[in-house]
């Protein structure tokens, strides 16, 4: 178990390192800097220029990009030679000799590890300052990340709870009206895009001109909750706001999981142990629920590693449609405002949650399948 967990954690750390490098490269490869958005280009007053320089220093924009940069011998001589001797020692040939220069204080180091004055670094949860609001990105996301996690968790639990009974009933009566109906329903759900489903739910169930059963957008009334409202009343009042987004989250995962469980149960019913149980006089329903159902747990745990990232990816569209103040809606606003620190933060957090979901899936499969950690197969498990 320890060796298996160590390998998974090591591979996850390497993936996160790759995501960090990719996020940093994308942010610094773009032209311009946030001070171009904050200050007018034609404002050349001394106070504006001082404030611009102070913000550039605070954001580390006056530093080299990485630890190593490729320069020339002339650039190196300007820093290594005193100014009084620079003109005597500098010559034209030095401009054509490449030299690798080492910069211990650079943008990547400050972005990753922080400094003593302005930033604590990505590894400590400091994602920088929002280019749009000039607020810390961590403070901006701390109030929104909970909604995305809540909706993802609820949708996945509902998808699992609703897919198992349908799959069991379908394999128990193959070819029946029940089986045909839910097979067609699954195909329809898999073919419908989430933005269309979300829009139709709002049009048909949250439209004052037709039927308004549920609120239109948000997670609370437009004027906010009354100061005297208890947490129980706020909880009950929030539930109607989450029903339509949860349905939009859940229907695709339910259709996918139902089809996978149905096929897995059919394979289990064709296996030797299932046929032996029936030959010994065990009832088919009991054999299905006791033996075959238990063996589908491994499939359920393995599919969690795929369903969890898919739910996170769908949050961008769903939260934007229903106005849920989560990470998906935040990245939509960040893209519209070209707020790259917020986009990078959501990108990294989504990657982290995906890796956590895959790690949980691997651990559950490892614990539920004895073949993985048996002595004969442990050497082959990566």
Beta strands, then each sheet from edge to edge (+ up, - down):
strand 1: 68-72
strand 2: 98-102
sheet 1: 1+ 2-
end
